[in-house]
Amino acid sequence: MDFSIKAFDTKNTLTAAKSGCIAVAVFENKKLSEAAKALDLNGEIAAAVKSGDISGKAGTTLLLRGVAGVSAARVLLVGMGADEAVSEKSFASAVTSALKTFATLGAQDAIIAFPVENVKERDLAWSVRSIVVAASEAEFRTDGQKSKKDPALSGVRKLAIAVPQATPQVKAVLAQAQAIANGMALTKELGNLSPNVCTPTYLANTAKKLGADYGFDIEVLERKQLEALKMGSFLSVTRGSEEPPKFIVLKHNGGKKNEAPVVLVGKGITFDSGGISLKPGPGMDEMKYDMCGAGSVLGTFRAIGEMNIKLNVVGIVAACENMPSGRATKPGDIVTAMNGTTIEILNTDAEGRLVLADALTYAERFKPAAVVNIATLTGACIVALGHHNSGLFTRHDDQHNALADELMDAGKQTGDTAWRLPIGEQYNEQLKSNFADLANIGSPGGASCTAAAFLENFTRNYAWAHLDIAGTAWKSGAAKGATGRPVPLLTTFLLNRV
């Protein structure tokens, strides 16, 4: 989809706009939005609303053709609820309905002329981003590995968003929205690929292409280098797999030369069988999504590369498979992490924290301003938060409370929300081992919190936060597929730091 911004004011009405379709809002009280009024030169729109042909309820539509005095071929009336101060839910419903109608038209271009500045507790930037992300998701395809592709997309391919003034700031908002949507698309593509294709090597090659496209510095560490770094925790996870591990480091040098970077660390388990602690068969195919933390780091880098964000950012992706074999790590094995911590592995299916332990230790060398790790870490997080919020964990002090607030605010700005959960020494007590410094799982109860507490042991020399995206990274059932979250949250968090 090609996007653009179109100014709409009393001096530059929509009536002269040559377009296949213009979508305008109407309300349940039979009132017209300002854009609808501008197009209603002969009272046709008002008559249609008064007739009851459209109720104005959020998401309802009525298509009019050949409206007198309007250059556009069609006018699409879209209900936006009862209140002219539009709710977020009503706005989203109206956008979705408009996009569905656009996809059925014989037109190639359209204009959305909704009251983008009148959404309750939201700004124009949120409205523009919502339209762009929704349009991009509507055209996202999952047929890349099908021998017979889905029918070609038809309908509107060029979409203009009408705003009161097409200022440079608004155009910058559009560019940011497109970058976020493109980053989400990459994250979804990687997540949806079958695990025999999206291997650690595939992720490394994807990172190399990003580096070539956007000028990132890139380094991919191989097994021998990881052994030299004494990453025993990470390497314990990959022992049972034929696929070689890849430790990927991307650097975006957009800020000042000596400015401390923000580091994003992604869990990249391209398939998680559980290892010797084998997962149940039903639903195991969805463990291809266990690399969505890594996918979100790569998607965020695509977004910040497109925007050339003025900030130093490092991305770390620790990628491998977790498979059972005669070489695989066994429950009861004790391994030594990069920082010298010994870990008793009580369950090989608690592998994400083992991978992240060494990645978080490695992150320390960058002397970071902050580190955020992203991982599909625990099913317990889904039990706690469902599929609405990502779990957010960090230490409880002024510095970390401020970091948590930054991430929460970025989530609220984008609708890609997170919810803060507790972490503390009481959860570390559950990780005690008779034989090693730590066990990789805790005693029963609070599994998401004990997982975060485990990671916290490897982050004590810098500001750190952990996002558990087990419930938000993908959907199951008929809508099965990666969501692209938390790319909007992460990208906006970085933008807010510029």
FIVEXSE-297319 format. One record per residue (C-alpha): x, y, z; residue number from 1. Coordinates in nm, 2 decimals, decimal comma, padded with zeros to 4 digits. Each point is the difference from the previous one (the first is absolute). Layout:
// residues N
<x X	y Y	z Z	num NUM>
...
This chain:
// residues 498
<x 00,00	y 00,00	z 00,00	num 1>
<x 00,13	y 00,35	z -00,09	num 2>
<x -00,09	y 00,26	z 00,26	num 3>
<x -00,01	y 00,38	z -00,02	num 4>
<x -00,13	y 00,30	z 00,20	num 5>
<x -00,26	y 00,24	z -00,14	num 6>
<x -00,08	y 00,33	z 00,16	num 7>
<x -00,37	y 00,07	z 00,05	num 8>
<x -00,13	y 00,34	z 00,11	num 9>
<x -00,27	y 00,25	z -00,10	num 10>
<x 00,23	y 00,14	z -00,28	num 11>
<x 00,09	y -00,34	z -00,14	num 12>
<x -00,32	y -00,21	z 00,02	num 13>
<x -00,02	y -00,36	z -00,10	num 14>
<x -00,26	y 00,06	z -00,26	num 15>
<x 00,26	y 00,06	z -00,27	num 16>
<x 00,22	y -00,30	z 00,09	num 17>
<x 00,01	y -00,25	z -00,28	num 18>
<x -00,01	y -00,34	z 00,17	num 19>
<x -00,16	y -00,33	z -00,04	num 20>
<x -00,16	y 00,03	z 00,34	num 21>
<x -00,01	y 00,24	z 00,30	num 22>
<x -00,10	y -00,15	z 00,34	num 23>
<x -00,16	y 00,24	z 00,25	num 24>
<x -00,15	y -00,05	z 00,34	num 25>
<x -00,36	y 00,03	z 00,12	num 26>
<x -00,14	y -00,05	z 00,34	num 27>
<x -00,29	y -00,17	z 00,17	num 28>
<x -00,17	y 00,33	z 00,08	num 29>
<x -00,03	y 00,05	z -00,38	num 30>
<x 00,27	y 00,27	z 00,01	num 31>
<x 00,26	y 00,02	z -00,27	num 32>
<x 00,37	y 00,05	z 00,06	num 33>
<x 00,17	y 00,32	z -00,14	num 34>
<x 00,13	y -00,20	z -00,30	num 35>
<x -00,35	y -00,14	z -00,07	num 36>
<x -00,15	y 00,35	z 00,02	num 37>
<x 00,25	y 00,13	z -00,25	num 38>
<x -00,10	y -00,27	z -00,25	num 39>
<x -00,37	y 00,05	z 00,06	num 40>
<x -00,05	y 00,28	z -00,25	num 41>
<x -00,36	y -00,11	z -00,10	num 42>
<x -00,11	y -00,17	z 00,32	num 43>
<x 00,04	y -00,35	z -00,14	num 44>
<x 00,21	y -00,12	z 00,29	num 45>
<x -00,22	y 00,15	z 00,27	num 46>
<x -00,30	y -00,15	z -00,17	num 47>
<x 00,16	y -00,35	z 00,00	num 48>
<x 00,07	y 00,03	z 00,37	num 49>
<x -00,34	y 00,12	z 00,08	num 50>
<x -00,16	y -00,27	z -00,20	num 51>
<x 00,15	y -00,27	z 00,23	num 52>
<x 00,20	y -00,16	z -00,28	num 53>
<x 00,29	y 00,02	z 00,24	num 54>
<x -00,04	y 00,01	z 00,37	num 55>
<x 00,33	y 00,17	z 00,09	num 56>
<x 00,09	y -00,29	z 00,23	num 57>
<x 00,38	y -00,05	z 00,00	num 58>
<x 00,11	y -00,20	z -00,30	num 59>
<x -00,32	y 00,02	z -00,20	num 60>
<x 00,04	y 00,11	z -00,36	num 61>
<x -00,20	y 00,14	z -00,30	num 62>
<x 00,15	y 00,05	z -00,34	num 63>
<x -00,13	y 00,29	z -00,22	num 64>
<x 00,10	y 00,04	z -00,36	num 65>
<x -00,01	y 00,32	z -00,21	num 66>
<x -00,07	y 00,25	z 00,29	num 67>
<x -00,08	y 00,33	z -00,16	num 68>
<x 00,28	y 00,25	z 00,01	num 69>
<x 00,26	y -00,25	z 00,11	num 70>
<x 00,29	y -00,09	z -00,23	num 71>
<x 00,06	y -00,33	z 00,16	num 72>
<x -00,18	y -00,30	z -00,16	num 73>
<x -00,13	y -00,13	z 00,34	num 74>
<x -00,07	y 00,13	z 00,35	num 75>
<x 00,01	y -00,26	z 00,27	num 76>
<x -00,19	y 00,09	z 00,32	num 77>
<x 00,14	y -00,18	z 00,30	num 78>
<x -00,17	y -00,01	z 00,34	num 79>
<x 00,22	y 00,13	z 00,29	num 80>
<x -00,23	y -00,05	z 00,30	num 81>
<x -00,21	y 00,23	z 00,21	num 82>
<x 00,24	y 00,27	z 00,09	num 83>
<x 00,19	y 00,25	z -00,21	num 84>
<x 00,28	y -00,03	z 00,25	num 85>
<x 00,08	y -00,34	z -00,14	num 86>
<x 00,10	y -00,30	z 00,21	num 87>
<x 00,32	y -00,19	z -00,08	num 88>
<x -00,21	y -00,31	z -00,06	num 89>
<x -00,25	y 00,17	z -00,23	num 90>
<x 00,28	y 00,15	z -00,20	num 91>
<x 00,18	y -00,33	z -00,04	num 92>
<x -00,33	y -00,17	z -00,11	num 93>
<x -00,07	y 00,27	z -00,25	num 94>
<x 00,35	y -00,03	z -00,15	num 95>
<x -00,03	y -00,38	z -00,03	num 96>
<x -00,34	y 00,03	z -00,17	num 97>
<x 00,13	y 00,27	z -00,25	num 98>
<x 00,30	y -00,22	z -00,09	num 99>
<x -00,23	y -00,30	z -00,06	num 100>
<x -00,21	y 00,20	z -00,24	num 101>
<x 00,30	y 00,15	z -00,17	num 102>
<x 00,12	y -00,36	z -00,08	num 103>
<x -00,32	y -00,07	z -00,19	num 104>
<x 00,00	y 00,30	z -00,22	num 105>
<x 00,10	y 00,04	z -00,36	num 106>
<x 00,19	y 00,31	z 00,10	num 107>
<x 00,38	y 00,01	z 00,05	num 108>
<x 00,02	y 00,30	z 00,23	num 109>
<x -00,20	y 00,14	z 00,29	num 110>
<x -00,01	y 00,27	z 00,27	num 111>
<x -00,08	y -00,05	z 00,37	num 112>
<x -00,14	y 00,32	z 00,13	num 113>
<x -00,08	y -00,10	z 00,36	num 114>
<x 00,02	y 00,24	z 00,30	num 115>
<x 00,35	y -00,11	z 00,07	num 116>
<x 00,05	y 00,28	z 00,25	num 117>
<x -00,31	y -00,08	z 00,21	num 118>
<x 00,07	y -00,34	z 00,14	num 119>
<x -00,04	y 00,01	z 00,38	num 120>
<x 00,33	y 00,01	z 00,19	num 121>
<x 00,19	y -00,05	z -00,32	num 122>
<x 00,19	y 00,23	z -00,23	num 123>
<x 00,02	y 00,03	z -00,38	num 124>
<x 00,32	y -00,21	z 00,00	num 125>
<x -00,19	y -00,29	z 00,16	num 126>
<x -00,28	y 00,02	z -00,26	num 127>
<x 00,24	y 00,01	z -00,30	num 128>
<x 00,20	y -00,29	z 00,14	num 129>
<x -00,32	y -00,20	z 00,07	num 130>
<x -00,11	y 00,04	z -00,37	num 131>
<x 00,34	y -00,09	z -00,14	num 132>
<x 00,05	y -00,30	z 00,22	num 133>
<x -00,36	y -00,13	z -00,06	num 134>
<x 00,04	y 00,04	z -00,38	num 135>
<x 00,33	y -00,17	z 00,00	num 136>
<x -00,13	y -00,29	z 00,21	num 137>
<x -00,31	y -00,03	z -00,23	num 138>
<x 00,23	y -00,06	z -00,30	num 139>
<x 00,25	y -00,22	z 00,18	num 140>
<x 00,03	y -00,34	z -00,18	num 141>
<x 00,08	y -00,34	z 00,15	num 142>
<x 00,02	y -00,19	z -00,33	num 143>
<x 00,38	y 00,02	z -00,05	num 144>
<x 00,05	y -00,38	z 00,04	num 145>
<x -00,31	y -00,11	z -00,19	num 146>
<x 00,04	y -00,16	z -00,34	num 147>
<x -00,32	y 00,18	z -00,11	num 148>
<x -00,01	y 00,35	z 00,11	num 149>
<x -00,31	y 00,17	z 00,14	num 150>
<x -00,19	y 00,23	z -00,25	num 151>
<x 00,18	y 00,32	z -00,08	num 152>
<x -00,10	y 00,30	z 00,20	num 153>
<x -00,25	y 00,23	z -00,16	num 154>
<x -00,17	y 00,32	z 00,09	num 155>
<x 00,17	y 00,31	z 00,14	num 156>
<x 00,38	y 00,00	z -00,02	num 157>
<x 00,06	y 00,37	z 00,07	num 158>
<x -00,14	y 00,16	z 00,32	num 159>
<x 00,00	y 00,36	z 00,09	num 160>
<x -00,07	y 00,11	z 00,36	num 161>
<x -00,17	y 00,34	z 00,03	num 162>
<x 00,12	y 00,22	z 00,28	num 163>
<x -00,07	y 00,37	z 00,10	num 164>
<x 00,35	y 00,10	z -00,11	num 165>
<x 00,27	y -00,20	z -00,18	num 166>
<x 00,29	y 00,14	z 00,21	num 167>
<x 00,35	y -00,15	z -00,01	num 168>
<x -00,07	y -00,14	z 00,35	num 169>
<x -00,31	y -00,19	z -00,13	num 170>
<x 00,20	y -00,13	z -00,30	num 171>
<x 00,26	y -00,12	z 00,24	num 172>
<x -00,27	y -00,18	z 00,20	num 173>
<x -00,11	y -00,18	z -00,32	num 174>
<x 00,36	y -00,10	z -00,07	num 175>
<x 00,04	y -00,14	z 00,35	num 176>
<x -00,33	y -00,19	z -00,03	num 177>
<x 00,11	y -00,16	z -00,33	num 178>
<x 00,33	y -00,10	z 00,16	num 179>
<x -00,17	y -00,16	z 00,29	num 180>
<x -00,24	y -00,18	z -00,23	num 181>
<x 00,29	y -00,13	z -00,21	num 182>
<x 00,18	y -00,11	z 00,31	num 183>
<x -00,31	y -00,19	z 00,12	num 184>
<x -00,02	y -00,16	z -00,34	num 185>
<x 00,35	y -00,13	z 00,02	num 186>
<x -00,06	y -00,14	z 00,35	num 187>
<x -00,32	y -00,17	z -00,12	num 188>
<x 00,17	y -00,15	z -00,30	num 189>
<x 00,28	y -00,15	z 00,21	num 190>
<x -00,23	y -00,13	z 00,26	num 191>
<x -00,23	y -00,17	z -00,26	num 192>
<x 00,27	y -00,17	z -00,19	num 193>
<x 00,03	y -00,37	z 00,05	num 194>
<x 00,29	y -00,09	z 00,24	num 195>
<x 00,18	y -00,20	z -00,27	num 196>
<x 00,03	y 00,33	z -00,18	num 197>
<x 00,04	y 00,25	z 00,28	num 198>
<x 00,30	y -00,15	z 00,16	num 199>
<x 00,27	y 00,19	z 00,20	num 200>
<x 00,19	y 00,03	z -00,33	num 201>
<x -00,30	y 00,16	z -00,17	num 202>
<x -00,03	y 00,25	z 00,28	num 203>
<x 00,37	y 00,09	z -00,04	num 204>
<x -00,05	y 00,04	z -00,37	num 205>
<x -00,30	y 00,23	z 00,06	num 206>
<x 00,21	y 00,21	z 00,24	num 207>
<x 00,28	y 00,02	z -00,26	num 208>
<x -00,25	y 00,13	z -00,26	num 209>
<x -00,13	y 00,26	z 00,24	num 210>
<x 00,36	y 00,11	z 00,06	num 211>
<x 00,05	y 00,03	z -00,38	num 212>
<x -00,33	y 00,18	z -00,05	num 213>
<x 00,03	y 00,25	z 00,29	num 214>
<x 00,37	y 00,03	z 00,07	num 215>
<x 00,00	y -00,19	z 00,33	num 216>
<x 00,33	y -00,14	z 00,13	num 217>
<x -00,05	y -00,38	z 00,04	num 218>
<x 00,19	y -00,29	z 00,15	num 219>
<x -00,11	y -00,36	z 00,02	num 220>
<x 00,18	y -00,21	z 00,25	num 221>
<x 00,04	y -00,38	z -00,07	num 222>
<x 00,03	y -00,29	z 00,23	num 223>
<x 00,38	y 00,02	z 00,05	num 224>
<x -00,03	y 00,36	z 00,09	num 225>
<x -00,28	y -00,07	z 00,25	num 226>
<x 00,22	y -00,27	z 00,15	num 227>
<x 00,29	y 00,24	z 00,03	num 228>
<x -00,24	y 00,24	z 00,18	num 229>
<x -00,10	y -00,28	z 00,23	num 230>
<x -00,37	y 00,03	z -00,07	num 231>
<x -00,07	y -00,34	z 00,16	num 232>
<x -00,36	y 00,10	z 00,08	num 233>
<x -00,09	y 00,09	z -00,36	num 234>
<x 00,19	y -00,30	z -00,15	num 235>
<x -00,17	y -00,25	z 00,23	num 236>
<x -00,33	y 00,07	z -00,18	num 237>
<x 00,14	y -00,06	z -00,35	num 238>
<x 00,18	y -00,33	z 00,08	num 239>
<x -00,27	y -00,22	z -00,13	num 240>
<x -00,05	y 00,17	z -00,34	num 241>
<x 00,16	y -00,05	z -00,33	num 242>
<x -00,06	y 00,37	z -00,08	num 243>
<x 00,30	y 00,22	z 00,10	num 244>
<x -00,07	y 00,28	z 00,25	num 245>
<x 00,04	y 00,36	z -00,10	num 246>
<x 00,06	y 00,29	z 00,23	num 247>
<x -00,09	y 00,32	z -00,20	num 248>
<x 00,10	y 00,35	z 00,09	num 249>
<x -00,14	y 00,30	z -00,19	num 250>
<x 00,10	y 00,36	z 00,07	num 251>
<x -00,18	y 00,31	z -00,11	num 252>
<x 00,23	y 00,30	z 00,06	num 253>
<x -00,25	y 00,28	z -00,04	num 254>
<x 00,09	y 00,20	z 00,31	num 255>
<x 00,31	y 00,17	z 00,13	num 256>
<x 00,33	y -00,19	z -00,03	num 257>
<x 00,04	y -00,06	z 00,38	num 258>
<x -00,37	y -00,02	z 00,09	num 259>
<x -00,09	y -00,31	z 00,19	num 260>
<x -00,22	y -00,22	z -00,21	num 261>
<x -00,34	y -00,16	z 00,08	num 262>
<x 00,04	y -00,38	z -00,04	num 263>
<x -00,28	y -00,23	z -00,12	num 264>
<x 00,05	y -00,37	z 00,07	num 265>
<x -00,22	y -00,25	z -00,17	num 266>
<x -00,05	y -00,37	z 00,08	num 267>
<x 00,04	y -00,19	z -00,33	num 268>
<x -00,11	y -00,36	z 00,05	num 269>
<x -00,10	y -00,08	z -00,35	num 270>
<x -00,16	y -00,32	z 00,12	num 271>
<x -00,06	y -00,11	z 00,35	num 272>
<x -00,07	y -00,37	z 00,04	num 273>
<x 00,06	y 00,03	z 00,37	num 274>
<x 00,32	y -00,21	z -00,04	num 275>
<x 00,02	y -00,30	z 00,22	num 276>
<x -00,29	y 00,15	z 00,21	num 277>
<x -00,21	y -00,06	z -00,32	num 278>
<x -00,31	y 00,22	z -00,05	num 279>
<x -00,34	y -00,17	z -00,06	num 280>
<x -00,07	y -00,06	z -00,37	num 281>
<x -00,32	y 00,20	z -00,04	num 282>
<x 00,09	y 00,36	z -00,09	num 283>
<x 00,37	y -00,07	z -00,02	num 284>
<x 00,01	y 00,14	z -00,35	num 285>
<x -00,06	y 00,35	z 00,15	num 286>
<x 00,34	y -00,03	z 00,16	num 287>
<x 00,13	y 00,15	z -00,32	num 288>
<x -00,11	y 00,32	z 00,16	num 289>
<x 00,25	y -00,03	z 00,28	num 290>
<x 00,23	y 00,23	z -00,20	num 291>
<x -00,25	y 00,29	z 00,00	num 292>
<x 00,22	y 00,19	z 00,25	num 293>
<x 00,28	y -00,01	z -00,26	num 294>
<x -00,24	y 00,08	z -00,27	num 295>
<x -00,12	y 00,31	z 00,18	num 296>
<x 00,36	y 00,12	z 00,04	num 297>
<x 00,06	y -00,04	z -00,38	num 298>
<x -00,34	y 00,16	z -00,07	num 299>
<x 00,08	y 00,30	z 00,22	num 300>
<x 00,34	y 00,04	z -00,17	num 301>
<x -00,18	y 00,01	z -00,34	num 302>
<x -00,22	y 00,27	z 00,14	num 303>
<x 00,28	y 00,21	z 00,15	num 304>
<x 00,21	y -00,05	z -00,31	num 305>
<x -00,28	y 00,14	z -00,22	num 306>
<x -00,03	y 00,30	z 00,23	num 307>
<x 00,37	y 00,03	z 00,06	num 308>
<x -00,08	y 00,07	z 00,36	num 309>
<x 00,25	y 00,23	z 00,18	num 310>
<x 00,10	y -00,24	z 00,27	num 311>
<x 00,26	y -00,27	z 00,05	num 312>
<x -00,17	y -00,34	z 00,02	num 313>
<x 00,15	y -00,35	z 00,02	num 314>
<x -00,20	y -00,31	z -00,08	num 315>
<x 00,11	y -00,34	z 00,13	num 316>
<x -00,17	y -00,32	z -00,13	num 317>
<x 00,10	y -00,33	z 00,17	num 318>
<x -00,13	y -00,26	z -00,25	num 319>
<x 00,00	y -00,38	z 00,01	num 320>
<x -00,24	y -00,30	z 00,01	num 321>
<x -00,09	y -00,19	z 00,31	num 322>
<x -00,01	y -00,37	z -00,11	num 323>
<x 00,03	y -00,34	z 00,17	num 324>
<x 00,28	y -00,24	z -00,11	num 325>
<x 00,28	y -00,21	z 00,15	num 326>
<x 00,21	y 00,32	z 00,04	num 327>
<x -00,28	y 00,21	z 00,15	num 328>
<x 00,03	y 00,16	z 00,35	num 329>
<x -00,18	y -00,22	z 00,26	num 330>
<x -00,20	y 00,10	z 00,31	num 331>
<x 00,25	y 00,00	z 00,28	num 332>
<x 00,29	y 00,13	z -00,21	num 333>
<x 00,19	y 00,30	z 00,14	num 334>
<x 00,14	y 00,26	z -00,23	num 335>
<x 00,21	y 00,32	z 00,04	num 336>
<x -00,13	y 00,32	z -00,14	num 337>
<x 00,22	y 00,27	z -00,16	num 338>
<x 00,02	y 00,20	z 00,33	num 339>
<x 00,11	y -00,31	z 00,20	num 340>
<x -00,34	y -00,08	z 00,15	num 341>
<x -00,07	y -00,38	z 00,02	num 342>
<x -00,35	y -00,11	z -00,09	num 343>
<x -00,17	y -00,33	z 00,08	num 344>
<x -00,23	y -00,08	z -00,29	num 345>
<x -00,31	y -00,16	z 00,15	num 346>
<x -00,21	y 00,03	z -00,31	num 347>
<x 00,14	y 00,04	z -00,35	num 348>
<x -00,32	y 00,16	z -00,11	num 349>
<x 00,09	y 00,31	z 00,21	num 350>
<x 00,26	y 00,07	z -00,27	num 351>
<x -00,07	y 00,37	z -00,09	num 352>
<x 00,14	y 00,13	z 00,32	num 353>
<x 00,32	y -00,21	z -00,06	num 354>
<x 00,05	y 00,16	z -00,34	num 355>
<x -00,08	y 00,35	z 00,14	num 356>
<x 00,23	y -00,04	z 00,30	num 357>
<x 00,31	y 00,02	z -00,22	num 358>
<x -00,15	y 00,25	z -00,24	num 359>
<x -00,07	y 00,23	z 00,29	num 360>
<x 00,35	y -00,04	z 00,13	num 361>
<x 00,14	y 00,08	z -00,35	num 362>
<x -00,21	y 00,31	z -00,01	num 363>
<x 00,20	y 00,15	z 00,29	num 364>
<x 00,30	y 00,06	z -00,22	num 365>
<x -00,19	y 00,28	z -00,18	num 366>
<x -00,03	y 00,20	z 00,32	num 367>
<x -00,37	y 00,05	z -00,08	num 368>
<x -00,23	y 00,28	z 00,10	num 369>
<x -00,27	y -00,28	z 00,04	num 370>
<x -00,05	y -00,36	z -00,11	num 371>
<x -00,34	y -00,14	z -00,09	num 372>
<x -00,03	y -00,37	z -00,07	num 373>
<x -00,30	y -00,14	z -00,18	num 374>
<x -00,10	y -00,37	z 00,02	num 375>
<x -00,29	y -00,24	z -00,03	num 376>
<x 00,12	y -00,12	z 00,34	num 377>
<x -00,28	y -00,16	z 00,20	num 378>
<x -00,35	y -00,14	z -00,05	num 379>
<x -00,07	y 00,13	z 00,35	num 380>
<x 00,00	y 00,35	z -00,14	num 381>
<x -00,30	y -00,10	z -00,22	num 382>
<x -00,17	y -00,13	z 00,31	num 383>
<x 00,06	y 00,33	z 00,18	num 384>
<x -00,07	y 00,25	z -00,28	num 385>
<x -00,17	y -00,19	z -00,29	num 386>
<x 00,08	y 00,12	z -00,35	num 387>
<x -00,06	y 00,37	z 00,07	num 388>
<x 00,31	y 00,13	z 00,18	num 389>
<x 00,37	y -00,10	z -00,01	num 390>
<x 00,15	y -00,06	z 00,34	num 391>
<x 00,25	y 00,26	z 00,11	num 392>
<x 00,25	y -00,07	z 00,28	num 393>
<x 00,28	y 00,21	z 00,14	num 394>
<x 00,16	y 00,09	z 00,33	num 395>
<x -00,19	y 00,23	z 00,24	num 396>
<x 00,21	y 00,31	z 00,05	num 397>
<x -00,01	y 00,36	z -00,14	num 398>
<x 00,20	y -00,08	z -00,31	num 399>
<x -00,19	y -00,31	z -00,09	num 400>
<x -00,34	y 00,14	z 00,08	num 401>
<x 00,08	y 00,28	z -00,25	num 402>
<x 00,10	y -00,26	z -00,26	num 403>
<x -00,32	y -00,20	z 00,07	num 404>
<x -00,20	y 00,32	z -00,04	num 405>
<x 00,17	y 00,07	z -00,34	num 406>
<x -00,10	y -00,34	z -00,13	num 407>
<x -00,35	y 00,01	z 00,14	num 408>
<x -00,05	y 00,35	z -00,15	num 409>
<x 00,12	y -00,12	z -00,34	num 410>
<x -00,24	y -00,29	z 00,02	num 411>
<x -00,29	y 00,23	z 00,08	num 412>
<x 00,09	y 00,24	z -00,29	num 413>
<x -00,02	y -00,29	z -00,25	num 414>
<x -00,26	y -00,23	z 00,15	num 415>
<x 00,28	y -00,26	z 00,02	num 416>
<x -00,04	y -00,01	z 00,38	num 417>
<x 00,20	y -00,16	z 00,28	num 418>
<x -00,08	y -00,06	z 00,36	num 419>
<x 00,26	y 00,01	z 00,28	num 420>
<x 00,04	y -00,31	z 00,21	num 421>
<x 00,20	y -00,05	z 00,32	num 422>
<x 00,36	y -00,10	z 00,03	num 423>
<x 00,21	y -00,02	z 00,32	num 424>
<x 00,23	y -00,21	z 00,22	num 425>
<x -00,29	y -00,21	z 00,12	num 426>
<x -00,02	y -00,15	z -00,35	num 427>
<x 00,37	y -00,06	z -00,01	num 428>
<x -00,05	y -00,22	z 00,32	num 429>
<x -00,20	y -00,23	z -00,22	num 430>
<x 00,29	y -00,05	z -00,23	num 431>
<x 00,24	y -00,14	z 00,26	num 432>
<x 00,19	y -00,32	z -00,09	num 433>
<x 00,19	y -00,24	z 00,23	num 434>
<x 00,26	y -00,05	z -00,27	num 435>
<x 00,04	y 00,32	z -00,20	num 436>
<x -00,03	y 00,37	z 00,04	num 437>
<x -00,35	y 00,00	z -00,16	num 438>
<x -00,26	y -00,24	z -00,12	num 439>
<x -00,16	y 00,08	z -00,34	num 440>
<x -00,35	y -00,04	z 00,14	num 441>
<x -00,15	y 00,09	z 00,33	num 442>
<x -00,22	y -00,17	z 00,25	num 443>
<x -00,37	y 00,01	z -00,09	num 444>
<x -00,18	y 00,33	z -00,03	num 445>
<x 00,08	y 00,32	z -00,18	num 446>
<x 00,18	y -00,16	z -00,29	num 447>
<x 00,01	y 00,33	z -00,20	num 448>
<x 00,15	y 00,18	z 00,29	num 449>
<x 00,26	y -00,27	z 00,08	num 450>
<x 00,10	y 00,00	z -00,37	num 451>
<x 00,05	y 00,38	z 00,02	num 452>
<x 00,19	y -00,04	z 00,33	num 453>
<x 00,23	y -00,25	z -00,17	num 454>
<x 00,08	y 00,26	z -00,28	num 455>
<x 00,05	y 00,27	z 00,26	num 456>
<x 00,31	y -00,18	z 00,13	num 457>
<x 00,18	y 00,08	z -00,33	num 458>
<x -00,10	y 00,37	z -00,02	num 459>
<x 00,12	y 00,16	z 00,32	num 460>
<x 00,25	y 00,23	z -00,15	num 461>
<x -00,24	y 00,21	z -00,22	num 462>
<x -00,36	y 00,11	z -00,03	num 463>
<x -00,21	y -00,29	z -00,13	num 464>
<x -00,36	y -00,10	z -00,08	num 465>
<x -00,15	y -00,33	z -00,11	num 466>
<x -00,30	y -00,03	z -00,23	num 467>
<x -00,17	y -00,34	z 00,00	num 468>
<x -00,20	y -00,01	z -00,33	num 469>
<x -00,12	y -00,36	z 00,03	num 470>
<x -00,36	y 00,11	z -00,02	num 471>
<x 00,03	y 00,28	z -00,25	num 472>
<x 00,25	y -00,11	z -00,27	num 473>
<x -00,24	y -00,23	z -00,19	num 474>
<x -00,36	y -00,11	z -00,02	num 475>
<x -00,13	y -00,36	z -00,01	num 476>
<x -00,31	y -00,15	z -00,16	num 477>
<x -00,16	y 00,14	z -00,32	num 478>
<x 00,20	y 00,32	z 00,02	num 479>
<x 00,33	y -00,19	z 00,06	num 480>
<x 00,30	y 00,21	z -00,08	num 481>
<x 00,26	y 00,23	z 00,15	num 482>
<x -00,13	y 00,35	z 00,10	num 483>
<x 00,31	y 00,21	z -00,04	num 484>
<x -00,01	y 00,11	z 00,36	num 485>
<x 00,18	y 00,16	z 00,18	num 486>
<x 00,16	y 00,19	z -00,29	num 487>
<x -00,23	y 00,30	z 00,05	num 488>
<x 00,08	y 00,02	z 00,37	num 489>
<x 00,38	y -00,04	z -00,05	num 490>
<x 00,02	y 00,24	z -00,29	num 491>
<x -00,20	y 00,27	z 00,18	num 492>
<x 00,21	y -00,06	z 00,32	num 493>
<x 00,31	y 00,08	z -00,21	num 494>
<x -00,16	y 00,30	z -00,17	num 495>
<x -00,10	y 00,14	z 00,33	num 496>
<x 00,37	y -00,01	z 00,11	num 497>
<x 00,13	y 00,21	z -00,30	num 498>
